Amino acid sequence: MDGYEAARAAWAADPEGWWLEAARGISWHRAPSRALFEGRGPFGQWFADGWLNTCHNALDRHIEAGFGDRLALIHDSPITGTKARFTYAALREKVAKLAGALAVRGVGKGDRVVIYMPMVPEAVMAMLACARLGAIHSVVFGGFAAPELAARIDDAEPVAVLTASCGLEPGRIVHYKPLLDAAIAQARHKPRFCLVLQREQERASLTPGRDEDFLSAMEGAAPHPCVPVEATHPLYILYTSGTTGKPKGIVRENGGHAVALHRSIGMVYGLSPGDVMFTASDVGWVVGHSYIVYGPLLAGLTSILFEGKPVGTPDAGTYWRICAEHGVKVLFTAPTALRAIKKEDPEGRLLQGHDLSRLEAMFVAGERCDPDTAQWAARLLGRPVIDHWWQTETGWAITGAFRGLGLFPLRPGSGGKPSPGFDVVVLDAAGREVPRGVMGQLAIRLPLPPSCLNTLWRAPERFHQGYLATFPGFYDTADAGMIDEEGYVHIMGRTDDVINVAGHRLSTGEMEEVLAGHPDVAECAVVGRADPIKGQVPVGLVVLKAGVNRPEQEVVAELITRVREHIGPVAAFREARVVPRLPKTRSGKILRGTIRKIADGEPYAVPPTIDDPAILQEIAQALARTEV
């Protein structure tokens, strides 16, 4: 039995013992007497009688073990041309002082603090300082529009907001402070105070009686010790967009979060204390929470905090430069970043001259990674490119390939096999399990493992209706897919990405996979357009690689033929448009729902998460063209 199968079997045979053993990997103020406390909450609570402090586990315990001089955090900002390095001891000193500054201003256990900051070290310090006090942080992606920030302030009701004067994008400054001022003016709830990090690229005016200078407050404070909290005490609230327009506040508990993330670093990513991990995300998203900040620090790694873009800061080789310069062992990014790099540098010329001998693997997540992109990156790097599936709601991988357990063979297009702790099934519309190889609704048998949400902030009924009510006894992932004969899980897209063409349920993700395999295509999206005869028909949007000079009609004809050959006439794929770019969120997810509304001529709101609203007009013009 290989390492993965052995671990999976051990968990299945004794989930209680398996998770209690995992819990011994972290430090407890009071160790839990058991793992799962059934009868509490919708499906039980993890380690409920234990007490701990997450900041202590992320910083202090490594220092106490003699590793205070180990690098904890490297800040690399090609946008500003600066780099900074923090040992565990140095980072703990900054965090303890910031915690002291918050405490003297009245922040304590259970209070909420909104963090609205760019990718600077002070953002990480702010998260850890809240954890140190037992306060609950809610990081809002820096640059979110004022109404979205106001909605989160009203829901979380923070006593304080920690922000910066500005954020930086290639070629422009994002004015954070005016956005915050507007949000507070709009919000019903008013925070008591704000700490503002003044960046040299733009200094902000401070509101008397409310705003203070971040660094002055921190440096003038006395260090604050860690405050033990219950394992079930919230560590953070992270908002995701809700279908009703009201954001959903995912609640992450301290105990289960620390146990699962600590275990995942070795099991999923194959990393050990002292290794360097580069997660190219943002602390405003769950990937940044889990694998820029908490996971690496809980496990004693060195984490890279990157302020830049995969292309344009300065070019499509910036990831390779960072990996070589800092000795990165594992790189974790999004498929959309790889597609952007592939579009700009399809031959990998910018890889030349960078020593990647210490890089062992690349992980991707955030949206489904098409096989062509994964295989392109694997050929380029000569390293495994591992897709794994998880959600904001889970906080860590539902499926993966588990480098720490022996890394079983990869299967492009699959997110791997279920992590120990996750019982993944495929259900039909009636909630019945379907045979292997049949597509349906991906669900997870309850109880969910540690680190997963078990409520929404102040909205338990919304949690039940949104996640548990559809399939009693299961968590509804809202993802469609199938499990093949060998147990690999294939995620074909969100439930809304399964279209009904003349009675046939077809995956737009599968069609995207076919389009992405064309040698001229850099990235693509397929959505269902309403059709009076067939119900829905697919329409594809494709972005071509740099340097492709062929007529668009020629490429489109080949794409239509490819889909017919790979999926069949049943797909009714007859429409494709070449576009210069696709609309995406700031985290890199393609806005397929918005594209679908444009295709159907429905009214749509400009999503607050979009990276560039002007793209939507380009998409509307492309979809209005009549030529095929």
LUMZA-161973 format. One record per residue (C-alpha): residue in three letters; x, z, y; residue number from 1. Coordinates in steps of 0.05 Angstrom, whole numbers. Each point is the difference from the previous one (the first is absolute). Last residue first. Layout:
- res	px	pz	py	n
- ALA	X	Z	Y	NUM
...
! end
This chain:
- res	px	pz	py	n
- VAL	-368	-744	656	628
- GLU	-23	-23	69	627
- THR	-59	36	32	626
- ARG	38	47	46	625
- ALA	-40	63	17	624
- LEU	41	42	-48	623
- ALA	64	-17	38	622
- GLN	-32	15	68	621
- ALA	-26	67	-25	620
- ILE	69	17	-29	619
- GLU	35	-16	66	618
- GLN	-51	43	37	617
- LEU	13	57	-48	616
- ILE	75	-4	12	615
- ALA	-8	20	73	614
- PRO	-17	71	-24	613
- ASP	74	14	-18	612
- ASP	19	59	-46	611
- ILE	-71	16	-20	610
- THR	-15	75	-11	609
- PRO	-55	4	52	608
- PRO	-39	-54	-37	607
- VAL	-29	-52	48	606
- ALA	-74	7	-13	605
- TYR	-37	-54	-38	604
- PRO	-61	-43	9	603
- GLU	-14	-45	-60	602
- GLY	20	-73	-1	601
- ASP	10	2	-75	600
- ALA	74	-17	4	599
- ILE	9	49	57	598
- LYS	-33	55	-42	597
- ARG	46	-17	-58	596
- ILE	62	2	44	595
- THR	-21	70	23	594
- GLY	-7	24	-71	593
- ARG	66	-32	-19	592
- LEU	40	38	52	591
- ILE	68	-9	-34	590
- LYS	35	67	-8	589
- GLY	67	6	36	588
- SER	-1	72	24	587
- ARG	-16	-24	71	586
- THR	-61	-33	-29	585
- LYS	3	-74	-13	584
- PRO	-28	-66	25	583
- LEU	36	-58	-35	582
- ARG	51	-47	32	581
- PRO	12	-73	20	580
- VAL	-62	-25	-38	579
- VAL	-7	-54	-53	578
- ARG	-72	-5	-23	577
- ALA	-27	-5	-71	576
- GLU	-68	-20	-25	575
- ARG	-19	-30	-68	574
- PHE	5	58	-48	573
- ALA	-63	-4	-43	572
- ALA	30	55	-44	571
- VAL	-39	-28	-60	570
- PRO	43	-63	5	569
- GLY	55	38	-35	568
- ILE	45	59	12	567
- HIS	71	-28	-6	566
- GLU	-13	-75	4	565
- ARG	-56	3	51	564
- VAL	39	51	41	563
- ARG	62	-45	-1	562
- THR	-40	-62	18	561
- ILE	-29	33	62	560
- LEU	70	22	19	559
- GLU	29	-70	-9	558
- ALA	-54	-29	46	557
- VAL	16	53	52	556
- VAL	74	-17	-1	555
- GLU	-14	-74	11	554
- GLN	-51	14	55	553
- GLU	51	43	36	552
- PRO	50	-57	6	551
- ARG	69	21	-23	550
- ASN	49	34	46	549
- VAL	12	67	-36	548
- GLY	59	32	37	547
- ALA	-28	70	3	546
- LYS	-47	14	-57	545
- LEU	-73	-18	7	544
- VAL	-57	48	16	543
- VAL	-62	-11	-41	542
- LEU	-74	14	11	541
- GLY	-45	-12	-60	540
- VAL	-75	-8	-5	539
- PRO	-39	22	-61	538
- VAL	-73	-17	-10	537
- GLN	-58	48	0	536
- GLY	-74	-3	-19	535
- LYS	10	-66	-36	534
- ILE	-56	-38	35	533
- PRO	-7	29	70	532
- ASP	75	17	5	531
- ALA	28	63	32	530
- ARG	76	-1	7	529
- GLY	41	41	-49	528
- VAL	70	18	22	527
- VAL	70	-24	-20	526
- ALA	63	22	36	525
- CYS	69	-30	1	524
- GLU	74	11	7	523
- ALA	65	-40	3	522
- VAL	-27	-63	-33	521
- ASP	45	-62	-8	520
- PRO	20	13	-73	519
- HIS	-72	11	-23	518
- GLY	-4	65	-39	517
- ALA	-34	35	58	516
- LEU	-60	-46	-10	515
- VAL	-8	21	-72	514
- GLU	7	75	15	513
- GLU	-49	-8	57	512
- MET	-50	-28	-50	511
- GLU	9	61	-44	510
- GLY	-10	45	60	509
- THR	-64	-37	17	508
- SER	-26	25	-66	507
- LEU	-59	-36	-30	506
- ARG	-68	23	-23	505
- HIS	-37	-62	-24	504
- GLY	-74	-5	18	503
- ALA	7	-62	42	502
- VAL	63	28	33	501
- ASN	-4	76	6	500
- ILE	59	29	37	499
- VAL	45	58	-17	498
- ASP	38	19	63	497
- ASP	-54	50	20	496
- THR	19	43	-59	495
- ARG	70	4	29	494
- GLY	52	-44	-32	493
- MET	21	-27	-67	492
- ILE	36	62	-24	491
- HIS	30	-11	-69	490
- VAL	14	62	-42	489
- TYR	48	-9	-59	488
- GLY	-25	32	-64	487
- GLU	27	-49	-50	486
- GLU	-67	-36	-11	485
- ASP	-11	-8	75	484
- ILE	-34	49	47	483
- MET	-44	-33	52	482
- GLY	-13	-3	74	481
- ALA	-46	17	58	480
- ASP	17	54	50	479
- ALA	-51	47	31	478
- THR	39	57	-34	477
- ASP	-63	34	-25	476
- TYR	18	69	-26	475
- PHE	-35	13	-66	474
- GLY	-46	51	-32	473
- PRO	-62	-31	32	472
- PHE	14	-74	18	471
- THR	-29	-18	68	470
- ALA	-5	73	25	469
- LEU	74	19	-3	468
- TYR	38	-37	55	467
- GLY	-42	-16	62	466
- GLN	-61	43	-15	465
- HIS	40	61	-20	464
- PHE	48	-6	58	463
- ARG	-56	-11	49	462
- GLU	-33	63	-27	461
- PRO	65	39	10	460
- ALA	8	-22	73	459
- ARG	38	53	39	458
- TRP	65	-35	-15	457
- LEU	-11	-41	-62	456
- THR	3	34	-68	455
- ASN	39	3	-65	454
- LEU	57	-43	21	453
- CYS	55	-17	-49	452
- SER	64	40	3	451
- PRO	-9	29	-70	450
- PRO	-37	-42	-52	449
- LEU	-72	-24	6	448
- PRO	-46	36	-48	447
- LEU	-35	-46	-14	446
- ARG	7	-69	-32	445
- ILE	29	-51	47	444
- ALA	-36	-65	17	443
- LEU	16	-74	4	442
- GLN	-63	-42	5	441
- GLY	-2	-60	-45	440
- MET	42	-55	-31	439
- VAL	3	-8	-75	438
- GLY	69	-1	-33	437
- ARG	-10	64	-38	436
- PRO	-74	13	-15	435
- VAL	-48	29	52	434
- GLU	-16	73	12	433
- ARG	-72	11	21	432
- GLY	-17	21	71	431
- ALA	-60	-46	8	430
- ALA	38	-48	46	429
- ASP	55	-7	-53	428
- LEU	56	49	-7	427
- VAL	76	-6	-7	426
- VAL	37	65	-16	425
- VAL	59	38	28	424
- ASP	16	71	-25	423
- PHE	51	22	52	422
- GLY	43	61	-13	421
- PRO	58	-37	-32	420
- SER	5	-62	42	419
- PRO	-42	-59	-23	418
- LYS	36	-64	-19	417
- GLY	31	-53	45	416
- GLY	-28	-29	65	415
- SER	-8	-68	-33	414
- GLY	11	-69	31	413
- PRO	70	-5	-28	412
- ARG	6	39	-66	411
- LEU	59	47	-1	410
- PRO	31	24	-64	409
- PHE	4	76	-9	408
- LEU	40	40	50	407
- GLY	34	57	-40	406
- LEU	-39	62	22	405
- GLY	33	8	68	404
- ARG	-11	-73	16	403
- PHE	-75	9	-9	402
- ALA	-36	-67	-1	401
- GLY	-59	17	44	400
- THR	-73	20	2	399
- ILE	-40	51	40	398
- ALA	61	10	44	397
- TRP	-1	54	53	396
- GLY	-44	26	58	395
- THR	-64	-9	-40	394
- GLU	-49	-13	57	393
- THR	48	-43	40	392
- GLN	2	-44	-62	391
- TRP	46	-19	-57	390
- TRP	23	-59	-40	389
- HIS	72	-17	-19	388
- ASP	38	-64	4	387
- ILE	72	4	-23	386
- VAL	53	-50	22	385
- PRO	57	6	-50	384
- ARG	68	-19	29	383
- GLY	39	-66	4	382
- LEU	-15	1	74	381
- LEU	-22	-72	11	380
- ARG	-28	-10	-69	379
- ALA	-40	65	4	378
- ALA	-25	-17	70	377
- TRP	-25	-68	-22	376
- GLN	-31	30	-63	375
- ALA	-39	51	41	374
- THR	-22	-53	50	373
- ASP	-23	-49	-55	372
- PRO	-35	56	-39	371
- ASP	-47	17	58	370
- CYS	7	72	24	369
- ARG	-67	35	7	368
- GLU	-5	43	62	367
- GLY	35	62	25	366
- ALA	54	2	-53	365
- VAL	69	-27	-15	364
- PHE	61	32	-33	363
- MET	70	-28	2	362
- ALA	54	21	-50	361
- GLU	73	19	-10	360
- LEU	32	-8	68	359
- ARG	71	28	-3	358
- SER	33	-68	-8	357
- LEU	-38	-27	60	356
- ASP	62	-20	39	355
- HIS	-26	-45	56	354
- GLY	40	-62	15	353
- GLN	-54	-48	-22	352
- LEU	-71	27	1	351
- LEU	-14	-41	62	350
- ARG	4	-63	-41	349
- GLY	-57	22	-44	348
- GLU	-25	-71	-14	347
- PRO	-70	13	26	346
- ASP	25	32	65	345
- GLU	-57	2	51	344
- LYS	-59	-9	-48	343
- LYS	33	42	-54	342
- ILE	12	57	50	341
- ALA	-73	-2	22	340
- ARG	-22	-2	-73	339
- LEU	44	60	-16	338
- ALA	-31	38	58	337
- THR	-70	-18	-24	336
- PRO	17	26	-70	335
- ALA	12	69	31	334
- THR	65	40	-4	333
- PHE	38	49	-43	332
- LEU	76	-7	-6	331
- VAL	35	42	-52	330
- LYS	75	16	-3	329
- VAL	17	-8	73	328
- GLY	73	6	18	327
- HIS	-10	8	75	326
- GLU	34	-63	25	325
- ALA	-18	-45	-59	324
- CYS	-74	19	-3	323
- ILE	-6	-3	76	322
- ARG	31	-69	4	321
- TRP	-44	-26	-56	320
- TYR	-62	25	35	319
- THR	22	-33	66	318
- GLY	12	-68	-32	317
- ALA	-64	-33	26	316
- ASP	26	3	72	315
- PRO	15	45	59	314
- THR	-44	40	-3	313
- GLY	-42	-64	-6	312
- VAL	-19	5	-74	311
- PRO	-11	61	-44	310
- LYS	-19	39	63	309
- GLY	32	58	36	308
- GLU	5	75	5	307
- PHE	24	22	-69	306
- LEU	3	72	-25	305
- ILE	46	-1	-62	304
- SER	-6	59	-47	303
- THR	57	38	-33	302
- LEU	-25	35	-63	301
- GLY	-10	74	-15	300
- ALA	-63	-9	-42	299
- LEU	-49	32	50	298
- LEU	36	-39	55	297
- PRO	-10	-68	-34	296
- GLY	-74	14	-16	295
- TYR	-19	31	66	294
- VAL	26	-45	55	293
- ILE	12	-74	-12	292
- TYR	-33	-3	-68	291
- SER	-65	38	3	290
- HIS	-17	2	74	289
- GLY	28	-69	13	288
- VAL	-38	-29	-59	287
- VAL	-63	34	26	286
- TRP	3	-36	66	285
- GLY	17	26	70	284
- VAL	70	18	-23	283
- ASP	15	-74	-2	282
- SER	26	-44	-57	281
- ALA	67	-25	-23	280
- THR	15	53	-51	279
- PHE	75	5	-7	278
- MET	22	51	-52	277
- VAL	71	26	-5	276
- ASP	20	43	-60	275
- GLY	26	71	12	274
- PRO	-49	34	-47	273
- SER	-23	-49	-54	272
- LEU	-40	-65	0	271
- GLY	-34	-37	-58	270
- TYR	-57	-26	44	269
- VAL	-61	18	-42	268
- MET	24	61	-39	267
- GLY	54	27	45	266
- ILE	-35	-6	67	265
- SER	-69	8	-33	264
- ARG	12	72	-22	263
- HIS	14	24	71	262
- LEU	-59	-39	26	261
- ALA	-48	29	-52	260
- VAL	22	73	9	259
- ALA	3	-2	76	258
- HIS	-68	-33	7	257
- GLY	-34	45	-51	256
- GLY	22	61	39	255
- ASN	-9	-20	72	254
- GLU	-68	-33	-2	253
- ARG	-13	-70	29	252
- VAL	-65	-13	36	251
- ILE	-20	-73	13	250
- GLY	-38	-4	66	249
- LYS	-46	-60	-2	248
- PRO	-7	-37	66	247
- LYS	-70	-12	27	246
- GLY	-15	-75	4	245
- THR	-50	6	-57	244
- THR	47	-37	-48	243
- GLY	54	52	13	242
- SER	70	-13	24	241
- THR	51	48	-28	240
- TYR	20	66	31	239
- LEU	54	45	-25	238
- ILE	-12	75	1	237
- TYR	59	44	-17	236
- LEU	27	60	-37	235
- PRO	-68	28	-18	234
- HIS	0	68	-34	233
- THR	-13	-6	-75	232
- ALA	69	25	-19	231
- GLU	-13	60	45	230
- VAL	47	8	58	229
- PRO	69	32	12	228
- VAL	24	-3	73	227
- CYS	71	-26	7	226
- PRO	43	33	53	225
- HIS	-1	-19	74	224
- PRO	62	-16	40	223
- ALA	-2	25	73	222
- ALA	-21	-52	51	221
- GLY	36	-31	59	220
- GLU	25	-60	-38	219
- MET	-70	-18	-24	218
- ALA	-36	7	67	217
- SER	54	-38	36	216
- LEU	-1	-55	-53	215
- PHE	-75	-11	3	214
- ASP	-10	2	76	213
- GLU	-66	33	16	212
- ASP	-70	-25	12	211
- ARG	-64	39	12	210
- GLY	6	41	65	209
- PRO	27	-58	40	208
- THR	-11	-69	-34	207
- LEU	69	-30	-13	206
- SER	22	-68	25	205
- ALA	34	-41	-53	204
- ARG	71	-23	-6	203
- GLU	14	-69	-28	202
- GLN	60	-28	-39	201
- GLU	35	67	6	200
- ARG	-51	33	-44	199
- GLN	-36	63	24	198
- LEU	-30	38	-59	197
- VAL	-66	28	25	196
- LEU	-28	67	-24	195
- CYS	-74	6	12	194
- PHE	-43	61	13	193
- ARG	-68	32	-11	192
- PRO	-30	-60	-35	191
- LYS	-67	-25	29	190
- HIS	-58	-15	-47	189
- ARG	-53	-48	25	188
- ALA	50	-56	2	187
- GLN	-1	-56	52	186
- ALA	47	34	50	185
- ILE	45	22	-58	184
- ALA	3	-72	-24	183
- ALA	16	-28	69	182
- ASP	57	49	9	181
- LEU	26	-16	-69	180
- LEU	-1	-75	14	179
- PRO	34	12	67	178
- LYS	54	41	-37	177
- TYR	13	-50	-55	176
- HIS	19	-61	42	175
- VAL	24	-50	-52	174
- ILE	63	-33	26	173
- ARG	13	-73	-16	172
- GLY	50	-51	-26	171
- PRO	2	24	-72	170
- GLU	-44	62	-1	169
- LEU	18	67	31	168
- GLY	-43	62	7	167
- CYS	-10	39	64	166
- SER	-3	67	35	165
- ALA	-2	37	-65	164
- THR	-53	43	-33	163
- LEU	-16	69	-28	162
- VAL	-74	18	9	161
- ALA	-24	72	-1	160
- VAL	-58	45	-19	159
- PRO	-27	-57	-42	158
- GLU	-75	-12	-10	157
- ALA	9	-42	-64	156
- ASP	-63	-42	9	155
- ASP	1	-5	76	154
- ILE	75	-14	3	153
- ARG	-9	-54	-54	152
- ALA	-55	-34	39	151
- ALA	42	4	64	150
- LEU	59	-34	-34	149
- GLU	-45	-57	-22	148
- PRO	-30	-6	70	147
- ALA	70	2	32	146
- ALA	29	-57	-41	145
- PHE	50	17	-54	144
- GLY	71	-7	27	143
- GLY	32	51	-45	142
- PHE	-37	8	-65	141
- VAL	-37	66	1	140
- VAL	33	57	-36	139
- SER	-46	58	-15	138
- HIS	36	66	-9	137
- ILE	-29	63	-29	136
- ALA	34	64	22	135
- GLY	31	44	-54	134
- LEU	56	16	48	133
- ARG	56	-36	-37	132
- ALA	-48	-58	-17	131
- CYS	-11	-10	75	130
- ALA	75	0	12	129
- LEU	9	-50	-57	128
- MET	-47	-50	31	127
- ALA	30	9	69	126
- MET	71	-7	-26	125
- VAL	-18	-65	-33	124
- ALA	-28	-26	66	123
- GLU	60	27	37	122
- PRO	45	-44	-42	121
- VAL	-30	-63	32	120
- MET	-47	-51	-30	119
- PRO	-53	2	55	118
- MET	-45	59	15	117
- TYR	-72	23	1	116
- ILE	2	67	-37	115
- VAL	-67	37	2	114
- VAL	5	75	-13	113
- ARG	-54	39	-37	112
- ASP	-1	75	-5	111
- GLY	-5	29	-70	110
- LYS	60	46	6	109
- GLY	24	7	72	108
- VAL	8	-35	66	107
- GLY	-4	47	59	106
- ARG	51	-27	49	105
- VAL	53	47	-27	104
- ALA	-14	-30	-69	103
- LEU	10	-71	22	102
- ALA	68	14	32	101
- GLY	20	40	-61	100
- ALA	-19	-56	-47	99
- LEU	42	-46	44	98
- LYS	58	49	-7	97
- ALA	-8	3	-76	96
- VAL	-3	-76	-4	95
- LYS	64	-10	41	94
- GLU	39	51	-40	93
- ARG	-27	-27	-66	92
- LEU	23	-70	19	91
- ALA	70	25	14	90
- ALA	4	39	-66	89
- TYR	-27	-58	-41	88
- THR	49	-46	33	87
- PHE	-24	-46	55	86
- ARG	28	-69	17	85
- ALA	-15	-43	60	84
- LYS	3	-75	13	83
- THR	-11	-40	63	82
- GLY	-8	-74	18	81
- THR	-66	13	33	80
- ILE	-40	-50	-41	79
- PRO	50	4	-57	78
- SER	-22	72	-9	77
- ASP	31	36	-60	76
- HIS	-16	74	-7	75
- ILE	35	31	-60	74
- LEU	-33	63	-28	73
- ALA	21	53	-50	72
- LEU	75	-7	-3	71
- ARG	31	55	-43	70
- ASP	35	55	40	69
- GLY	-55	52	-15	68
- PHE	9	-11	-75	67
- GLY	18	71	-21	66
- ALA	-63	19	-38	65
- GLU	-26	38	62	64
- ILE	7	-65	39	63
- HIS	-40	-37	-52	62
- ARG	-53	55	0	61
- ASP	-6	-3	76	60
- LEU	-15	-74	8	59
- ALA	-57	-34	-39	58
- ASN	-20	61	-41	57
- HIS	0	45	60	56
- CYS	-39	-53	38	55
- THR	-53	-1	-55	54
- ASN	-12	75	1	53
- LEU	-25	34	-63	52
- TRP	-56	42	-29	51
- GLY	-32	-9	-69	50
- ASP	-70	22	-19	49
- ALA	-30	-70	4	48
- PHE	54	-37	-39	47
- TRP	-45	-62	1	46
- GLN	-74	2	15	45
- GLY	-59	-22	-42	44
- PHE	-44	-62	-5	43
- PRO	-48	2	59	42
- GLY	26	65	29	41
- ARG	17	59	-44	40
- GLY	-29	2	-70	39
- GLU	66	-14	-33	38
- PHE	64	32	25	37
- LEU	54	-48	-22	36
- ALA	73	21	-5	35
- ARG	3	73	-20	34
- SER	28	66	23	33
- PRO	27	-31	64	32
- ALA	67	24	26	31
- ARG	1	45	62	30
- HIS	47	-19	56	29
- TRP	11	-62	-42	28
- SER	61	-45	-4	27
- ILE	-8	-69	-31	26
- GLY	19	-30	-68	25
- ARG	-38	54	-37	24
- ALA	-64	-35	20	23
- ALA	18	-58	-47	22
- GLU	-1	49	-59	21
- LEU	-69	24	23	20
- TRP	-21	-73	4	19
- TRP	19	-15	-72	18
- GLY	-27	66	-26	17
- GLU	-69	-12	28	16
- PRO	-1	-74	-18	15
- ASP	15	17	-73	14
- ALA	-6	-57	-50	13
- ALA	-12	-54	54	12
- TRP	60	24	40	11
- ALA	46	0	-60	10
- ALA	-25	-68	-22	9
- ARG	13	-30	69	8
- ALA	69	30	2	7
- ALA	17	-26	-69	6
- GLU	-29	-69	15	5
- TYR	42	-3	63	4
- GLY	64	23	-32	3
- ASP	-5	-46	-61	2
- MET	-29	20	-67	1
! end
